[in-house]
Amino acid sequence: MPLPVFEEHAEALARLEGSTVRVRPSQCLNLRHQRAGCRACADACPTGALRWSPKLRAEPYDCSQCGVCGVACPSGALEVQATAWQERLARISQAVREGGALLLACPVHLRGDRSLRRRADLVEVPCLGAVAPWELVAAIAFGAREVWLLVSRCQRCSYRAAYPLAAQTVARVNGALEAWGRAERVTLQTEPPPTPASASRRGLAWLWASRGPNVQEELARRGVTLEEAPEPASPESQGLPQRVPDGHRRWISFLEGLGRPAGRGRHALFPDVIVSERCTGCGMCAYFCPTGALQACREAEEVALLFNAQACTTCGLCARLCYQDALRLEAGTPEQVLDGQPRAIWRGRPRTPQDLLRASAGL
């Protein structure tokens, strides 16, 4: 991408930063490589504030700061601000502690049924599409017996573009719970489940509780670290910036809070990268990887391609940009993700495409 176009798109993206959304333009897949073809944020954005057609069109005045884009973005170009996720996680913790379960509902649903606000297990969210997978895993790790998302208004809501993302999030979390052998499940509910007597606030208690808990005290009780990962120093000589999204780090952290996986089987939720004999060792996949999950290391006259499954968000950029079509993403194991250690997936002398042609011809 020409530098003037990159700068124009980066500035447009940066204008979306606000009370909920944090922007890191250099992490955007489309700005890193022209073959990325990512539309995750635009497809999920409920207000149309983000569009790729094919150039980026960002309309900050159309942005409601709902945070859906921060959940959809696979590379951390768009994330939820620290104050926003910390406050909601504290509310989730309080709901589980007082109600034993978690009920998530949007303002549209709560306006139609005000009695829900008396529930101790209720947490209001701006949109169900803005609920991140790690938040649901956190609720289970905190001890929630059940987790529900109220979706009866979603199909008629002006934010309905975000509903598929909410459904994907639930499927992803349930897949992880299955891999861990957990009995709990997250469900999409068209009607609110019955309220246990112990999970109902009487009198003005619900009004006091609506103010929310003390964030630091509540999260300290759960042992949650509030410090985010430092911004990496990436001199130009080292290539493009690489950063594991904070949301992905929390996903891994709360999965660890569930204990060890139940089996060693492969699951599509957990990535693995397979490299074929067509690899030339050029290292472009590692150079453009937004998280550093792929690293190309020179060892004497050879190149070793290393893969760290824990840092991979399955954005798929490596497979799309490989001009030899030598990489593919496959299902991995939860153990590889939790291990967090890079392993060599290819090693050899760098070759040119002409070398491959001569080798295939037996020359």
C-alpha positions as CSV (number, residue, x, y, z in Angstrom):
1,M,0.0,0.0,0.0
2,P,1.5,3.4,-1.0
3,L,2.5,5.5,2.0
4,P,0.1,8.4,1.4
5,V,-2.9,5.9,1.2
6,F,-1.7,4.1,4.3
7,E,-1.5,7.4,6.2
8,E,-4.9,8.5,5.0
9,H,-6.5,5.2,6.1
10,A,-4.7,5.2,9.4
11,E,-5.9,8.7,10.2
12,A,-9.4,7.8,9.3
13,L,-9.3,4.7,11.5
14,A,-7.8,6.7,14.4
15,R,-10.7,9.1,14.4
16,L,-13.0,6.3,15.7
17,E,-11.1,6.2,19.1
18,G,-13.4,7.2,21.9
19,S,-14.7,6.3,25.4
20,T,-15.0,2.6,24.5
21,V,-13.0,2.0,21.3
22,R,-9.2,2.1,21.3
23,V,-7.5,2.2,17.9
24,R,-4.1,0.9,16.8
25,P,-4.0,1.5,13.0
26,S,-0.7,-0.3,12.4
27,Q,-2.3,-3.5,13.6
28,C,-5.1,-3.4,10.9
29,L,-4.7,-6.3,8.5
30,N,-5.8,-4.3,5.5
31,L,-3.2,-1.6,6.2
32,R,-0.5,-4.3,6.7
33,H,-1.0,-6.1,3.4
34,Q,-3.1,-5.5,0.3
35,R,-4.2,-9.1,0.1
36,A,-5.7,-9.2,3.6
37,G,-9.3,-8.6,2.5
38,C,-10.5,-8.3,6.1
39,R,-14.1,-7.0,6.6
40,A,-14.6,-8.2,10.1
41,C,-15.2,-4.7,11.6
42,A,-17.4,-3.5,8.8
43,D,-19.5,-6.6,8.7
44,A,-20.2,-6.4,12.4
45,C,-20.6,-2.6,12.8
46,P,-24.3,-2.0,13.6
47,T,-24.3,1.7,12.7
48,G,-22.3,1.6,9.4
49,A,-19.6,3.8,10.8
50,L,-17.0,1.5,9.2
51,R,-16.9,0.4,5.6
52,W,-14.4,-1.2,3.3
53,S,-15.4,-0.6,-0.3
54,P,-12.6,-1.3,-1.1
55,K,-11.1,1.9,0.6
56,L,-11.8,2.5,4.2
57,R,-14.6,4.9,5.0
58,A,-14.8,5.7,8.7
59,E,-17.6,8.0,10.0
60,P,-16.8,8.9,13.7
61,Y,-20.2,10.8,14.0
62,D,-22.0,7.6,13.1
63,C,-20.0,5.6,15.7
64,S,-22.0,4.9,18.9
65,Q,-18.9,3.5,20.8
66,C,-20.7,0.2,21.4
67,G,-17.5,-1.8,21.1
68,V,-18.7,-4.4,18.7
69,C,-15.8,-3.7,16.3
70,G,-13.4,-4.4,19.2
71,V,-14.8,-7.9,19.5
72,A,-14.8,-8.5,15.8
73,C,-11.3,-7.3,15.0
74,P,-8.9,-10.3,14.9
75,S,-5.7,-8.3,15.1
76,G,-6.2,-5.7,17.8
77,A,-6.5,-2.7,15.5
78,L,-9.7,-2.0,17.3
79,E,-10.1,-2.9,20.9
80,V,-12.1,-2.0,24.0
81,Q,-10.7,0.7,26.2
82,A,-9.3,-0.5,29.6
83,T,-11.8,1.5,31.7
84,A,-14.7,0.0,29.7
85,W,-13.8,-3.6,29.9
86,Q,-12.7,-3.3,33.6
87,E,-16.0,-1.8,34.6
88,R,-18.0,-4.5,32.8
89,L,-15.9,-7.3,34.1
90,A,-16.4,-6.0,37.6
91,R,-20.2,-6.0,37.0
92,I,-20.0,-9.6,35.7
93,S,-18.1,-10.6,38.8
94,Q,-20.7,-8.9,41.1
95,A,-23.6,-10.5,39.2
96,V,-22.1,-14.0,39.5
97,R,-21.2,-13.5,43.2
98,E,-24.7,-12.2,44.1
99,G,-26.8,-14.1,41.7
100,G,-24.9,-17.3,41.0
101,A,-25.4,-16.9,37.2
102,L,-25.1,-14.2,34.5
103,L,-27.9,-12.7,32.4
104,L,-26.8,-10.3,29.7
105,A,-29.3,-7.9,28.1
106,C,-29.2,-4.8,26.0
107,P,-31.0,-1.4,26.7
108,V,-33.7,-2.2,24.1
109,H,-34.7,-5.4,26.0
110,L,-34.5,-3.7,29.4
111,R,-36.8,-0.8,28.2
112,G,-39.4,-3.4,27.4
113,D,-39.1,-5.3,30.6
114,R,-38.0,-3.0,33.5
115,S,-38.5,-5.8,36.1
116,L,-35.3,-7.4,34.8
117,R,-33.3,-4.6,36.5
118,R,-34.1,-6.1,39.9
119,R,-32.2,-9.3,39.1
120,A,-28.9,-9.7,40.9
121,D,-27.5,-11.7,38.0
122,L,-28.2,-9.0,35.3
123,V,-25.5,-7.1,33.5
124,E,-26.5,-4.5,30.9
125,V,-24.4,-4.3,27.7
126,P,-24.7,-1.8,24.9
127,C,-25.2,-4.6,22.4
128,L,-24.9,-8.4,22.7
129,G,-22.4,-8.3,19.8
130,A,-20.1,-6.3,22.0
131,V,-19.8,-9.2,24.5
132,A,-16.3,-10.7,24.0
133,P,-15.7,-14.5,24.3
134,W,-13.3,-14.0,27.2
135,E,-16.1,-12.2,29.2
136,L,-18.3,-15.3,29.0
137,V,-15.4,-17.6,30.0
138,A,-14.6,-15.3,32.9
139,A,-18.2,-15.6,34.2
140,I,-17.8,-19.4,34.1
141,A,-14.4,-19.2,35.8
142,F,-15.9,-16.9,38.5
143,G,-18.4,-19.7,39.2
144,A,-21.5,-18.9,37.1
145,R,-23.8,-21.9,36.9
146,E,-25.4,-20.6,33.7
147,V,-24.9,-17.7,31.3
148,W,-27.7,-16.4,29.2
149,L,-27.9,-13.7,26.4
150,L,-31.3,-12.3,25.8
151,V,-31.8,-12.1,22.0
152,S,-35.5,-11.7,21.5
153,R,-35.2,-8.2,20.2
154,C,-32.1,-8.7,18.1
155,Q,-33.7,-9.4,14.7
156,R,-35.8,-6.3,14.8
157,C,-33.1,-4.0,16.3
158,S,-31.3,-1.3,14.4
159,Y,-28.1,-3.0,15.7
160,R,-29.1,-6.4,14.2
161,A,-25.9,-6.5,12.0
162,A,-24.1,-7.4,15.2
163,Y,-26.2,-10.4,16.0
164,P,-24.2,-13.0,14.0
165,L,-21.1,-12.0,15.9
166,A,-23.0,-12.7,19.2
167,A,-24.0,-16.1,17.9
168,Q,-20.4,-16.8,16.9
169,T,-19.2,-15.8,20.3
170,V,-21.5,-18.1,22.1
171,A,-20.6,-21.0,19.7
172,R,-16.9,-20.3,20.3
173,V,-17.2,-20.3,24.1
174,N,-19.3,-23.4,24.2
175,G,-16.7,-25.2,22.0
176,A,-14.0,-24.2,24.5
177,L,-16.2,-25.4,27.5
178,E,-16.7,-28.7,25.7
179,A,-12.9,-29.0,25.1
180,W,-12.4,-28.4,28.8
181,G,-15.0,-31.0,29.8
182,R,-17.1,-28.4,31.6
183,A,-20.9,-29.0,32.0
184,E,-21.7,-25.2,31.9
185,R,-23.0,-23.7,28.7
186,V,-23.8,-20.3,27.3
187,T,-27.3,-20.0,25.7
188,L,-29.1,-17.5,23.6
189,Q,-32.5,-16.9,25.2
190,T,-35.6,-15.5,23.7
191,E,-37.2,-15.2,27.1
192,P,-35.6,-14.4,30.4
193,P,-35.1,-17.4,32.6
194,P,-37.0,-17.6,36.0
195,T,-35.5,-15.5,38.7
196,P,-34.5,-17.5,41.9
197,A,-35.6,-15.7,45.1
198,S,-32.0,-15.4,46.1
199,A,-31.2,-13.6,42.8
200,S,-33.8,-10.8,43.2
201,R,-33.1,-7.5,44.7
202,R,-35.9,-6.1,46.9
203,G,-36.9,-2.5,47.7
204,L,-34.2,0.1,46.6
205,A,-31.4,-2.5,46.7
206,W,-31.5,-2.8,42.9
207,L,-31.1,1.0,42.5
208,W,-28.0,1.0,44.7
209,A,-26.6,-2.0,42.9
210,S,-27.1,-0.4,39.5
211,R,-24.4,2.1,40.4
212,G,-22.0,-0.8,40.0
213,P,-19.2,-2.2,42.3
214,N,-15.9,-0.7,43.1
215,V,-14.0,-1.8,40.1
216,Q,-10.6,-2.2,41.7
217,E,-11.9,-4.0,44.8
218,E,-14.1,-6.3,42.8
219,L,-11.4,-7.4,40.4
220,A,-8.8,-7.6,43.1
221,R,-11.1,-10.1,44.8
222,R,-10.9,-12.2,41.6
223,G,-7.2,-11.8,41.2
224,V,-7.6,-10.0,37.9
225,T,-4.6,-8.0,36.8
226,L,-5.5,-4.5,35.6
227,E,-2.2,-3.7,33.9
228,E,-2.3,-4.1,30.1
229,A,0.6,-5.4,28.1
230,P,3.2,-2.6,27.3
231,E,3.4,-1.3,23.8
232,P,6.2,-3.1,22.0
233,A,9.3,-1.3,20.8
234,S,9.5,-2.0,17.1
235,P,12.3,-0.1,15.3
236,E,12.0,0.1,11.6
237,S,14.9,-2.4,11.2
238,Q,12.8,-5.0,12.9
239,G,9.8,-4.6,10.6
240,L,6.2,-4.0,11.3
241,P,4.8,-3.6,14.9
242,Q,3.6,-6.9,16.4
243,R,1.3,-7.1,19.4
244,V,-1.0,-9.7,20.8
245,P,-4.4,-8.1,21.4
246,D,-5.3,-7.5,25.0
247,G,-8.6,-9.3,24.5
248,H,-6.8,-12.4,23.3
249,R,-4.5,-12.3,26.3
250,R,-7.6,-12.3,28.6
251,W,-9.1,-15.1,26.6
252,I,-6.1,-17.3,27.2
253,S,-5.9,-16.2,30.9
254,F,-9.5,-17.1,31.7
255,L,-9.2,-20.4,29.8
256,E,-6.3,-21.2,32.1
257,G,-8.6,-20.3,35.0
258,L,-10.8,-23.2,33.9
259,G,-8.0,-25.7,34.7
260,R,-6.6,-28.2,32.1
261,P,-8.4,-29.4,29.0
262,A,-10.3,-32.7,29.3
263,G,-8.7,-34.3,26.3
264,R,-5.9,-34.0,23.7
265,G,-8.0,-33.9,20.6
266,R,-7.8,-31.3,18.0
267,H,-10.4,-28.5,17.8
268,A,-11.0,-25.8,15.2
269,L,-11.0,-23.1,18.0
270,F,-7.3,-23.7,18.6
271,P,-5.0,-22.9,15.7
272,D,-2.1,-24.8,14.1
273,V,-0.2,-23.8,11.0
274,I,0.9,-26.4,8.5
275,V,3.7,-25.6,6.0
276,S,4.1,-27.5,2.8
277,E,7.2,-28.3,0.8
278,R,6.4,-25.3,-1.5
279,C,7.7,-23.0,1.2
280,T,10.7,-20.9,0.0
281,G,11.7,-19.6,3.5
282,C,11.1,-16.0,2.4
283,G,9.7,-15.1,5.8
284,M,7.0,-12.8,4.6
285,C,4.3,-14.6,6.6
286,A,6.3,-13.8,9.8
287,Y,7.0,-10.2,8.7
288,F,3.4,-9.3,8.2
289,C,2.0,-11.4,11.2
290,P,0.2,-8.8,13.4
291,T,0.8,-10.7,16.7
292,G,4.2,-12.3,16.3
293,A,2.7,-15.8,16.3
294,L,5.0,-16.5,13.4
295,Q,8.7,-15.7,13.6
296,A,11.4,-16.3,11.0
297,C,14.8,-16.9,12.5
298,R,18.1,-17.2,10.6
299,E,20.3,-20.0,11.7
300,A,23.6,-20.0,9.7
301,E,22.5,-20.6,6.1
302,E,19.1,-21.8,7.1
303,V,15.8,-20.2,8.0
304,A,13.6,-21.6,10.8
305,L,9.9,-20.7,10.8
306,L,8.5,-20.8,14.4
307,F,4.9,-20.8,15.4
308,N,3.5,-19.9,18.8
309,A,-0.2,-21.1,19.0
310,Q,-0.9,-19.0,22.0
311,A,-0.2,-15.7,20.2
312,C,-2.3,-16.7,17.1
313,T,-5.8,-15.2,16.7
314,T,-6.5,-17.1,13.5
315,C,-6.7,-13.9,11.4
316,G,-5.5,-16.0,8.4
317,L,-3.3,-13.2,7.0
318,C,-0.3,-15.6,6.6
319,A,-2.3,-18.0,4.4
320,R,-3.8,-15.3,2.3
321,L,-0.5,-13.5,1.5
322,C,1.7,-16.5,0.8
323,Y,2.5,-16.3,-2.9
324,Q,3.4,-20.0,-2.9
325,D,0.2,-21.1,-1.2
326,A,2.4,-23.0,1.2
327,L,0.6,-22.3,4.5
328,R,-2.8,-23.3,5.8
329,L,-4.5,-23.0,9.1
330,E,-5.7,-26.2,10.7
331,A,-7.2,-27.4,14.0
332,G,-4.8,-27.6,16.8
333,T,-4.9,-28.7,20.4
334,P,-5.7,-26.7,23.5
335,E,-2.4,-27.9,25.1
336,Q,-0.4,-26.1,22.3
337,V,-2.3,-22.9,23.0
338,L,-1.8,-23.0,26.8
339,D,1.8,-24.1,26.4
340,G,2.8,-20.8,24.8
341,Q,6.1,-22.0,23.5
342,P,7.1,-21.4,19.9
343,R,7.9,-24.6,17.9
344,A,9.6,-25.0,14.5
345,I,7.1,-25.8,11.7
346,W,9.6,-25.4,8.8
347,R,13.4,-25.3,8.5
348,G,15.6,-25.1,5.4
349,R,17.7,-23.0,3.1
350,P,15.9,-20.1,1.5
351,R,14.9,-20.8,-2.1
352,T,13.6,-18.8,-5.0
353,P,10.5,-19.8,-7.0
354,Q,12.9,-20.7,-9.8
355,D,14.6,-23.1,-7.5
356,L,11.3,-24.8,-6.8
357,L,10.6,-25.1,-10.6
358,R,14.0,-26.7,-11.2
359,A,13.5,-29.1,-8.3
360,S,10.0,-30.1,-9.6
361,A,11.5,-30.7,-13.0
362,G,14.3,-32.8,-11.6
363,L,17.0,-30.5,-12.6
